[in-house]
Amino acid sequence: MAATQEIAVVVGATGAMGQVIVRRLAARGLKVVAVARSAEAVASLVASSKNVVPCAADISSDSSIEAIRAAADGPVRVVVHGPGVAVVGGVLEAPTAAVVDAVNIKVGGMLRLVRAVDAKLSTGSRLIAIGGHYGSEPSPYAATAGVGNAALTNLVKQMSWAYGARGITAHLIAPGPADTDRLHRLAAARATRDGISLDEVLGQMRKESAIGEFTTVEQIAWAVETLLAPEANALAGSTLFMDAGRRKAIP
């Protein structure tokens, strides 16, 4: 009898990072449940591989738990939680509702995702959350990303202890600014705040990297796949910083 195909569940599947992660995991042979608010949103991903199936679910709502549970109809090897949050400016002007919503999407969403598949996890399964640079390097112009990702870091630590006894590991990937449309929206907010051009802001952001680069979505997808290796057990509960040398703090 053929072995049951293992499943990866990816939230944020239609984003710049999510699309690359979905395709990489599907190419590895996993059945990828691509979660988006509508099945139509992931149509191109489904068409790209027989290993990709859509799941219509709003991760900001508890209704997503049952939707994901029904779509993940086999053993779950890995979940990847990578939804974006609204870019609404800095801490002085960001609406409080937007900051609360960011925490709901980042933290509440990760809780909903993991609870949806809990019964289908086993030894060696991975719980992966995509955080970000601003979660550990607070910036006054990235309120939602900073607060949401800082809270997500704490949640991943808690999950590491809660699931560790079952041989299930939790991980946070914290990319530096990735060269995506979302980065350009953040940079535009900073440009408006400082009264300078978008190109000037992007140049400044590159200089914040030790190697003068942004992180790429391909590098983030590589990290997700790398965490599937047995050796990644040693990274349980930790944050994998992928910031191209931006972070100066020790550790």
Secondary structure, DSSP 8 states (H G I E B T S, - for coil): ------EEEEETTTSHHHHHHHHHHHHTT-EEEEEESSGGGGHHHHHH-TTEEEEE--TTSTHHHHHHHHH--S-EEEEEE---------TTTS-HHHHHHHHIIIIIHHHHHHHHHGGG--TT-EEEEE--GGGTS--TT-HHHHHHHHHHHHHHHHHHHHHHTTT-EEEEEEE--BSSHHHHHHHHHHHHHHT--HHHHHHHHHHTSTTS--B-HHHHHHHHHHTTSGGGGGGTT-EEEESTT---S--
